[in-house]
Amino acid sequence: MKFTLTRAGQVLTVILLAQAATFYGLSRAETLPPAPPLAALSKVIGTWTTFQEGVVEKEVQDVLKADDTLTRSFSSPGFPTAVGLFIAGFRSQRSGKAPHSPKNCLPGSGWVQNEQGFANLTIPGRAEPIVVNRYVVQKGDDKSLVIYWYQSRDRVVASEYSAKGYVVLDAIRDNRTDSALVRVIVPVVNNNVDQAMNTATQFIQAAYTPIRRQLPA
């Protein structure tokens, strides 16, 4: 007989595991692995070149509470649109800091979700494809494709619940709770979502390994 947890059961399981991890972790200092600053990410990745460096506004950072952030726009010859890259790194989540899901942030900025799902992306050097969240959002006449995932070392996780569960397990097993949110946004031109997805895929395939090097090992 196959046993499947309901959404409420998943939430309860994560809460109970978090409580157990907190109780267990209070007795020892957390391991905070070193990591280079995200700003050290190369501004040229393959054929992609940075043309704009963004800044996270203070009021946003006050809510986000990330230990490090990066906001950049890249372009590449042969691709009709630019790509926006955002990374939020968290060295520890024991004090209540945690990545905010774009599913919650984007509607607050006026974007309406049109499509949602997952995508499998083949990454050079990885044996298995990574599974990422894939969203199409719209604000007025503007439409964008949003790809995002949670990264903890070599682990790529799409589900928010699974990401929280892994943080709890890492706290118990490895005495660390570091993680990062990686988000890629591509404008949809002429309602051509497939074209935007191809642009996002090409960028992620080039940028995944350099991004991974900027995060704790």
C-alpha positions as CSV (number, residue, x, y, z in Angstrom):
1,M,0.0,0.0,0.0
2,K,1.4,3.4,-1.0
3,F,1.4,6.1,1.7
4,T,1.2,9.7,0.7
5,L,1.2,12.7,3.0
6,T,-1.4,15.4,2.4
7,R,-0.2,19.0,2.2
8,A,-1.2,19.5,5.8
9,G,0.7,16.4,6.8
10,Q,3.8,17.7,4.9
11,V,3.6,21.0,6.8
12,L,3.2,19.3,10.2
13,T,6.1,17.0,9.4
14,V,8.4,19.9,8.6
15,I,7.3,21.8,11.7
16,L,8.0,18.7,13.9
17,L,11.4,18.2,12.3
18,A,12.2,21.8,12.7
19,Q,11.4,21.7,16.4
20,A,13.6,18.6,16.8
21,A,16.4,20.2,14.9
22,T,16.2,23.3,17.0
23,F,16.2,21.4,20.3
24,Y,19.1,19.3,19.1
25,G,21.1,22.2,17.7
26,L,20.9,24.5,20.7
27,S,23.4,22.3,22.5
28,R,26.2,23.1,20.0
29,A,27.4,26.0,17.9
30,E,26.5,25.9,14.2
31,T,29.1,25.3,11.6
32,L,29.2,28.4,9.3
33,P,31.1,27.3,6.1
34,P,33.1,30.0,4.4
35,A,32.0,31.2,1.0
36,P,33.3,33.9,-1.4
37,P,31.0,37.0,-1.8
38,L,28.4,36.6,-4.4
39,A,29.7,39.9,-6.0
40,A,32.8,37.9,-7.0
41,L,30.7,36.0,-9.5
42,S,32.3,36.6,-12.9
43,K,30.6,39.4,-14.9
44,V,31.3,37.4,-18.1
45,I,29.9,33.8,-18.2
46,G,30.4,32.1,-21.5
47,T,28.9,34.4,-24.1
48,W,26.8,36.2,-21.5
49,T,28.0,39.6,-20.3
50,T,26.8,41.7,-17.4
51,F,25.3,45.0,-18.6
52,Q,23.6,46.1,-15.4
53,E,24.4,45.6,-11.7
54,G,21.4,45.9,-9.5
55,V,21.0,46.9,-5.8
56,V,18.6,45.3,-3.3
57,E,16.8,48.2,-1.6
58,K,17.1,48.5,2.1
59,E,13.4,47.9,2.8
60,V,13.6,44.8,0.7
61,Q,16.8,43.6,2.4
62,D,15.2,44.2,5.8
63,V,12.4,41.7,4.9
64,L,14.7,39.3,3.0
65,K,17.3,39.2,5.8
66,A,19.8,37.4,3.4
67,D,23.5,37.4,4.4
68,D,24.5,38.1,0.8
69,T,22.7,39.0,-2.4
70,L,23.4,39.5,-6.1
71,T,21.2,41.2,-8.7
72,R,22.5,41.3,-12.3
73,S,21.3,41.5,-15.9
74,F,23.1,39.6,-18.6
75,S,22.9,39.7,-22.4
76,S,24.4,37.5,-25.1
77,P,24.6,37.8,-28.9
78,G,22.0,35.8,-30.7
79,F,19.4,36.0,-27.9
80,P,16.5,38.5,-28.3
81,T,16.2,39.4,-24.6
82,A,18.3,40.0,-21.5
83,V,18.3,37.7,-18.5
84,G,17.9,38.8,-14.9
85,L,19.8,36.9,-12.2
86,F,19.0,37.2,-8.5
87,I,20.7,35.1,-5.8
88,A,20.1,35.4,-2.0
89,G,22.5,33.5,0.2
90,F,21.8,32.4,3.8
91,R,24.7,31.2,5.9
92,S,22.3,30.2,8.7
93,Q,18.6,29.7,9.1
94,R,18.4,29.0,12.9
95,S,17.5,32.5,13.8
96,G,14.4,32.5,11.6
97,K,16.0,33.7,8.4
98,A,15.0,31.8,5.3
99,P,14.7,32.2,1.6
100,H,11.4,33.9,0.5
101,S,9.6,32.1,-2.3
102,P,9.1,34.2,-5.5
103,K,5.6,32.8,-5.5
104,N,4.9,35.1,-2.6
105,C,7.1,38.0,-3.6
106,L,6.0,38.5,-7.2
107,P,2.3,38.9,-6.6
108,G,3.1,41.5,-4.0
109,S,4.9,43.5,-6.7
110,G,1.8,43.4,-9.0
111,W,2.7,40.3,-11.1
112,V,-0.1,37.8,-11.8
113,Q,0.7,34.1,-12.3
114,N,-0.5,32.7,-15.6
115,E,1.3,29.3,-15.6
116,Q,3.2,27.2,-13.1
117,G,5.0,23.9,-13.2
118,F,8.5,22.4,-13.2
119,A,11.2,22.0,-15.7
120,N,14.1,19.5,-16.1
121,L,17.3,21.1,-17.2
122,T,20.4,19.3,-18.3
123,I,23.5,20.8,-16.8
124,P,27.0,20.2,-18.2
125,G,29.0,18.1,-15.8
126,R,26.0,16.8,-13.8
127,A,24.9,13.2,-14.2
128,E,21.2,14.0,-13.6
129,P,19.1,17.0,-14.8
130,I,18.1,19.5,-12.2
131,V,14.4,20.1,-11.5
132,V,13.4,23.8,-11.2
133,N,10.3,25.8,-10.7
134,R,8.9,27.4,-13.9
135,Y,6.4,30.3,-13.8
136,V,4.9,32.6,-16.3
137,V,3.8,35.9,-14.8
138,Q,2.2,39.0,-16.2
139,K,1.7,42.7,-15.1
140,G,-0.3,44.7,-17.6
141,D,1.1,44.0,-21.0
142,D,4.4,42.8,-19.7
143,K,5.0,39.0,-19.4
144,S,8.0,37.2,-18.0
145,L,9.2,33.7,-17.4
146,V,10.5,33.0,-13.9
147,I,12.8,30.0,-13.1
148,Y,14.0,29.4,-9.6
149,W,15.3,26.8,-7.2
150,Y,16.9,26.3,-3.8
151,Q,20.6,25.4,-3.7
152,S,22.3,23.7,-0.8
153,R,25.8,22.6,-1.8
154,D,25.2,20.2,-4.8
155,R,21.5,19.7,-4.0
156,V,19.0,21.5,-6.2
157,V,15.5,21.6,-4.8
158,A,12.3,23.0,-6.4
159,S,9.8,22.4,-3.6
160,E,9.7,24.9,-0.7
161,Y,8.6,22.1,1.7
162,S,11.4,19.8,0.6
163,A,13.9,22.6,0.9
164,K,12.8,23.3,4.5
165,G,13.0,19.6,5.2
166,Y,16.5,19.3,3.9
167,V,17.6,22.3,6.0
168,V,16.3,20.4,9.1
169,L,18.1,17.2,8.1
170,D,21.3,19.2,7.4
171,A,21.1,20.8,10.8
172,I,20.8,17.4,12.6
173,R,23.4,15.6,10.4
174,D,25.9,18.3,9.5
175,N,25.3,21.1,12.0
176,R,24.7,23.6,9.2
177,T,21.7,25.3,7.7
178,D,23.1,27.3,4.8
179,S,21.1,27.6,1.6
180,A,20.5,29.9,-1.3
181,L,17.7,31.0,-3.6
182,V,18.6,31.3,-7.3
183,R,16.1,33.1,-9.6
184,V,16.3,33.8,-13.3
185,I,13.8,36.0,-15.1
186,V,13.4,36.4,-18.9
187,P,11.0,38.7,-20.6
188,V,8.4,37.0,-22.9
189,V,8.5,38.7,-26.3
190,N,5.5,38.4,-28.7
191,N,3.9,35.8,-26.3
192,N,6.7,33.4,-27.3
193,V,7.2,31.5,-24.0
194,D,9.2,28.7,-25.7
195,Q,11.7,31.3,-26.9
196,A,12.0,32.7,-23.3
197,M,12.4,29.2,-22.0
198,N,15.2,28.5,-24.4
199,T,17.0,31.7,-23.4
200,A,16.7,30.8,-19.7
201,T,17.9,27.3,-20.3
202,Q,21.0,28.4,-22.3
203,F,21.8,30.9,-19.6
204,I,21.4,28.5,-16.7
205,Q,23.5,25.8,-18.4
206,A,26.3,28.3,-18.7
207,A,25.9,29.9,-15.3
208,Y,25.1,27.0,-13.0
209,T,28.7,25.9,-12.3
210,P,30.0,29.5,-11.7
211,I,27.1,30.2,-9.4
212,R,27.7,26.9,-7.6
213,R,31.4,28.0,-6.9
214,Q,30.2,31.1,-5.1
215,L,28.1,29.1,-2.6
216,P,29.4,27.1,0.4
217,A,30.9,23.7,-0.4
